[in-house]
Amino acid sequence: MKFAKSVSVEELQVIGRFESLRKLLLSKQYADHLKKPLAYWALPTDRRLPLAFLGRTLEDLFQISFRELSNTPGIGQKKICTFVKLLARAANTDPSELPTDNLQLPDAETKVAERKGELADGFNVATVSEVVWGQWRASVIKHGLGDEKLGRLAPTLRNMTRVIWNTPLEAYTQFNLSKIRSMKTHGEKRVRAILEVFHSVHALAANMGTQDHLVVRIFPRLIDRVERWIGNTLQTAGVSTTQELFENVVRPLLEQVRTDSTQQIASLAENRLGISAPITSVRQAARAMGLTRARVYQLLNEINDIMAVRWPNGRHQMYELREKLLSESTQVDSPPDLRQFFAAIELFYPGSRRGAAGPLEHLLDEDDDEEMAETMAEDQNLVEAK
């Protein structure tokens, strides 16, 4: 903005706004703000950024008069307006929520993002600034969630690269956003998935207080439902019915697979559990889907991979429930039909890797489905035996 003899009303408004924000931000409560570069409050969607100012701290900028700032080469009226907009954003940042660590700021060139996708839960990757990221990772550190795996807390695994499913959150809490975006293999999709997990954790834990004698665990909703039901069932005498097992174990775990996998994998899981038709063998599934049996086994292994990251303790608990059911079913006159439950155990937590060398290597032979059917039948015979 070049000052002439006459000043427009719009220019006077900008000057007045700048002076008001300057006075506010120079107050004692905003002392930590002054140490941060202006770029700290820039967003990927901001346009016409005053590049000459982004690397300078607010304290430094406030030592310069508005006239001098507006006469800076490359700074026109629109960029001055953006400059004031960033100051307003800084003033609206609660000092108590400002991370105290000394973050490095990204270059101005990294502030442009092509994708904006806003999700129903309020997450919008285009609005994640260094300030916001600092608050998110502070929540993770404060509540001791650094050991949690990214894949365990993700809204869905479909949008997350498999190689980071088991990466702990603490692998990223030590870095600023610019550093993460510059990491090798960390493209837009991967960074977005990481940010989404941290957003979810922060949204849940930000306003959560602490008590020395209490702790809060964060679980995938469906997994929490299954684990609590199994825990209660293991402590209660009596045999669960086929319907109870379906509603409290099979259905929610199947829903988790639907959330985290493709429709092809979800349909395969439904067929293997006999949801709307008799249980389908691998051979039948391969024919119906136009795939080789080896490919079907790969898809089944993906289901196991999903459950391994979503519910690491699931294998132990599912097999513990299996032993209880086998034991107590022999003591009732009309034992429940547990074939679907047995099929669910084999689907979600198989004895070993399907199609790999080991006890299940025979599953690639011509008699694979018959062998599995015989195993399930033997389990059911144990139930029906008196």
C-alpha positions in Angstrom: 0.0 0.0 0.0 1.6 3.3 -1.1 0.4 6.3 1.0 -0.7 9.3 -1.0 -2.1 12.6 0.2 -5.5 11.2 0.6 -6.3 7.9 2.3 -9.3 5.8 1.5 -11.8 4.7 4.1 -10.8 1.1 3.5 -7.2 2.0 4.2 -8.1 3.8 7.3 -10.0 0.7 8.5 -7.0 -1.5 7.9 -4.7 0.9 9.8 -7.1 1.0 12.7 -7.5 -2.7 12.8 -3.7 -3.2 12.7 -3.2 -0.7 15.6 -5.9 -2.4 17.7 -4.4 -5.9 17.1 -0.9 -4.6 17.8 -1.9 -3.1 21.1 -3.7 -6.4 22.1 -0.8 -8.7 21.1 1.7 -6.5 22.9 -0.1 -7.0 26.2 1.5 -9.3 28.8 -0.9 -12.3 28.2 0.4 -12.6 24.6 4.1 -12.7 25.5 4.6 -16.1 24.0 2.9 -15.1 20.8 5.5 -12.5 20.1 8.2 -15.1 19.9 6.5 -16.9 17.0 7.0 -16.1 13.3 4.0 -14.7 11.5 3.9 -17.9 9.4 2.8 -19.8 12.5 -0.7 -18.6 11.8 -0.7 -19.2 8.1 -3.0 -21.9 6.6 -2.5 -24.0 3.5 -5.5 -22.3 1.9 -4.4 -18.7 2.5 -3.8 -16.7 -0.6 -1.8 -13.5 -1.2 0.5 -14.2 1.8 2.9 -11.4 2.7 6.0 -13.6 2.0 8.4 -10.9 3.2 6.8 -11.0 6.7 6.3 -14.7 7.2 9.7 -15.5 8.7 9.7 -12.6 11.1 8.4 -12.8 14.6 5.4 -10.7 15.7 7.7 -8.9 18.1 10.0 -7.9 15.3 7.1 -6.8 13.1 5.6 -4.6 15.8 8.8 -2.6 16.0 8.1 -1.3 12.5 5.5 1.3 11.8 2.5 0.5 9.7 3.7 3.0 7.0 7.1 1.2 6.7 5.5 -2.2 6.6 3.1 -1.1 3.8 6.0 0.3 1.8 8.0 -3.0 1.9 8.8 -4.1 -1.6 6.4 -6.7 -2.8 3.7 -5.8 -0.3 0.6 -4.4 -1.8 -2.8 -3.6 -0.4 -4.1 -7.2 -0.7 -1.1 -8.6 1.1 -1.4 -6.0 3.8 -5.0 -7.1 4.3 -3.8 -10.7 4.6 -1.1 -9.6 7.1 -3.8 -8.1 9.3 -5.9 -11.2 8.9 -3.0 -13.3 10.3 -2.6 -11.0 13.2 -6.3 -11.4 14.0 -5.9 -15.1 13.9 -3.0 -14.9 16.3 -5.1 -12.7 18.7 -7.8 -15.3 18.6 -5.4 -18.1 19.6 -5.8 -18.7 23.3 -2.4 -18.1 25.0 -3.0 -21.1 27.3 -3.3 -23.4 24.2 -0.2 -22.1 22.5 2.5 -24.8 22.4 5.5 -23.7 24.3 8.1 -25.6 22.2 10.1 -23.6 19.7 8.7 -24.9 16.4 10.3 -24.2 13.0 7.9 -22.9 10.5 7.4 -24.2 6.9 8.5 -22.2 3.9 5.9 -20.1 2.3 5.9 -22.3 -0.8 4.6 -25.2 1.3 1.5 -23.3 2.3 -0.5 -24.1 -0.8 -2.7 -27.2 -0.7 -4.7 -28.4 -3.6 -7.1 -30.6 -1.7 -9.7 -29.3 0.8 -11.8 -32.4 1.7 -13.7 -31.5 4.9 -15.0 -34.5 6.9 -18.2 -34.8 8.9 -16.3 -34.7 12.1 -14.9 -31.3 11.4 -11.5 -32.4 10.2 -10.2 -30.3 7.3 -6.6 -30.8 6.3 -6.6 -27.4 4.6 -7.0 -25.6 7.9 -4.2 -27.3 9.9 -1.6 -24.7 10.8 1.5 -25.2 12.9 -0.5 -23.8 15.9 -3.3 -26.4 15.4 -0.8 -29.2 14.9 1.1 -28.1 18.0 -2.1 -28.4 20.1 -2.9 -31.8 18.7 0.4 -33.3 19.4 0.4 -31.7 22.9 -2.8 -33.6 23.6 -1.2 -36.9 22.6 1.8 -36.2 24.8 -0.2 -34.9 27.8 -2.4 -38.0 28.0 0.4 -40.5 27.4 -0.9 -41.8 24.0 2.4 -41.8 22.2 2.6 -45.6 22.2 -0.8 -46.0 20.5 -0.6 -47.2 16.8 -1.9 -44.9 14.1 -3.9 -47.7 12.6 -5.6 -48.5 15.8 -7.1 -45.0 16.2 -7.7 -44.2 12.5 -11.4 -43.5 11.5 -10.8 -46.0 8.7 -7.8 -48.0 7.4 -9.0 -47.6 3.9 -7.4 -44.1 3.7 -4.2 -45.0 5.5 -1.1 -46.6 3.8 -0.5 -50.1 5.3 3.1 -49.4 6.1 2.2 -46.9 8.9 -0.7 -48.9 10.5 1.6 -50.0 13.3 3.6 -46.7 13.6 3.2 -45.2 17.1 1.9 -41.7 17.4 5.1 -40.7 19.2 7.0 -41.1 15.9 5.5 -37.8 14.9 5.0 -35.8 18.1 8.6 -34.7 18.0 8.3 -33.0 14.6 6.6 -29.9 13.3 4.2 -30.0 10.4 6.8 -28.8 7.9 9.2 -31.5 8.8 6.6 -34.3 8.5 5.6 -33.0 5.1 9.2 -33.1 3.9 9.8 -36.7 5.1 10.5 -39.2 2.4 7.4 -41.1 1.2 5.2 -38.7 3.2 3.0 -37.5 0.4 -0.4 -35.7 0.7 -2.4 -38.9 1.4 -0.1 -40.2 4.1 0.2 -36.8 5.9 -3.6 -36.4 5.7 -4.1 -39.8 7.4 -1.6 -38.9 10.2 -3.3 -35.6 10.8 -6.7 -37.1 10.9 -5.7 -39.5 13.7 -4.2 -36.7 15.8 -7.3 -34.6 15.2 -9.5 -37.4 16.4 -7.4 -37.9 19.6 -7.3 -34.2 20.3 -11.1 -33.8 19.8 -11.7 -36.5 22.3 -8.9 -35.7 24.9 -8.4 -32.0 24.7 -10.8 -31.1 27.4 -10.2 -34.2 29.4 -8.8 -33.6 32.9 -6.5 -35.9 34.8 -6.9 -37.8 38.0 -4.0 -39.7 39.6 -6.2 -42.7 40.4 -8.0 -42.9 37.1 -7.1 -43.6 33.5 -9.0 -43.4 30.2 -8.4 -45.9 27.4 -9.1 -45.0 23.8 -10.5 -47.9 21.8 -12.2 -48.3 18.4 -15.9 -48.2 19.3 -16.8 -51.5 17.8 -13.8 -53.3 19.3 -14.6 -51.8 22.7 -18.1 -53.2 22.5 -16.8 -56.7 21.7 -14.1 -56.7 24.3 -16.4 -55.6 27.1 -19.0 -58.2 26.2 -16.4 -61.0 26.1 -14.8 -59.9 29.3 -18.2 -60.0 31.0 -19.1 -63.4 29.4 -15.9 -65.0 30.6 -16.7 -64.0 34.2 -20.3 -65.3 33.9 -21.4 -68.9 34.2 -23.6 -70.2 31.4 -23.5 -70.8 27.6 -24.1 -67.9 25.2 -26.7 -68.5 22.5 -25.9 -68.5 18.8 -27.7 -65.2 18.5 -25.9 -63.6 21.4 -22.6 -64.5 19.8 -23.6 -63.1 16.5 -24.9 -59.8 17.9 -22.0 -59.2 20.3 -19.0 -60.7 18.5 -19.6 -61.6 14.9 -21.7 -58.6 13.8 -19.5 -55.8 15.3 -16.2 -57.4 14.1 -17.7 -57.8 10.6 -18.8 -54.1 10.7 -15.2 -53.2 11.6 -14.0 -55.0 8.5 -16.5 -53.2 6.4 -15.2 -49.9 7.8 -11.6 -50.7 7.1 -11.6 -52.7 3.9 -12.9 -52.7 0.3 -16.3 -53.9 -0.6 -14.7 -57.0 -2.1 -13.1 -58.0 1.2 -16.2 -57.2 3.1 -18.3 -59.4 0.8 -15.8 -62.2 1.1 -16.0 -62.0 4.9 -19.8 -62.1 4.8 -19.7 -65.2 2.6 -17.2 -67.0 4.8 -19.5 -66.3 7.8 -22.7 -67.3 6.1 -24.4 -64.0 6.8 -27.1 -64.2 4.1 -26.4 -67.7 2.8 -24.7 -70.9 3.8 -21.0 -70.5 4.7 -19.0 -70.3 1.5 -15.8 -72.3 1.0 -12.6 -70.7 -0.4 -13.1 -72.7 -3.6 -16.7 -71.4 -4.0 -15.7 -67.9 -3.2 -12.9 -67.9 -5.7 -15.2 -69.1 -8.5 -17.9 -66.6 -7.6 -15.4 -63.7 -7.5 -13.5 -64.8 -10.5 -10.2 -65.0 -8.5 -7.6 -67.7 -7.9 -7.7 -69.3 -4.5 -4.3 -67.9 -3.8 -5.7 -64.4 -4.3 -8.7 -65.2 -2.0 -6.2 -66.3 0.7 -4.4 -62.9 0.3 -7.7 -61.1 0.9 -8.4 -63.2 3.9 -5.0 -62.4 5.3 -5.8 -58.7 4.9 -8.8 -59.3 7.3 -6.4 -60.7 9.8 -4.1 -57.7 9.3 -6.9 -55.4 10.1 -7.9 -57.2 13.2 -4.3 -57.4 14.4 -3.9 -53.6 14.4 -7.5 -52.8 15.5 -7.6 -55.4 18.3 -4.2 -56.8 19.2 -5.6 -58.7 22.2 -8.4 -60.1 20.2 -6.7 -63.5 19.4 -6.3 -64.3 23.0 -9.8 -63.3 24.0 -11.5 -65.0 21.1 -9.7 -68.3 21.8 -10.4 -68.0 25.6 -14.1 -67.6 24.8 -13.9 -70.5 22.5 -12.5 -72.8 25.3 -15.2 -71.6 27.7 -18.0 -72.3 25.2 -16.6 -75.8 24.3 -16.3 -76.7 28.0 -19.7 -75.4 29.1 -21.7 -76.5 26.1 -21.2 -80.1 27.0 -23.0 -79.6 30.2 -26.4 -78.4 28.7 -29.1 -80.5 27.0 -29.4 -78.3 23.9 -26.0 -76.9 23.1 -25.9 -73.9 20.7 -24.7 -74.1 17.2 -21.2 -72.6 17.3 -20.2 -73.2 13.7 -20.5 -69.5 12.8 -18.5 -68.5 15.8 -15.8 -71.0 15.0 -15.8 -69.6 11.4 -15.4 -66.1 12.8 -12.3 -67.1 14.8 -10.8 -68.7 11.7 -11.6 -65.6 9.7 -10.4 -62.9 12.1 -7.6 -64.8 13.9 -6.6 -67.9 12.0 -4.2 -70.5 13.5 -1.4 -69.3 11.2 -0.9 -67.3 8.0 -3.2 -68.6 5.3 -1.3 -70.0 2.3 2.0 -69.7 4.1 4.4 -72.4 5.1 3.2 -74.0 8.4 0.2 -75.8 9.8 -2.2 -74.3 7.2 0.0 -74.9 4.2 -2.4 -77.7 3.1 -5.1 -75.1 2.5 -3.6 -74.5 -0.9 -4.2 -78.1 -1.8 -7.3 -79.5 -3.5 -8.7 -80.7 -0.1 -8.2 -77.3 1.7 -11.9 -76.5 2.2 -12.8 -80.1 3.2 -10.0 -80.0 5.8 -11.3 -76.8 7.2 -14.9 -78.0 7.3 -13.7 -81.1 9.1 -12.0 -79.0 11.7 -15.1 -77.0 12.3 -17.2 -80.1 12.4 -14.9 -81.6 15.0 -15.3 -78.5 17.2 -19.1 -78.7 16.9 -19.0 -82.4 17.7 -17.2 -81.6 20.9 -20.1 -79.3 21.8 -22.8 -81.9 21.0 -21.0 -84.8 22.7 -22.3 -85.6 26.2 
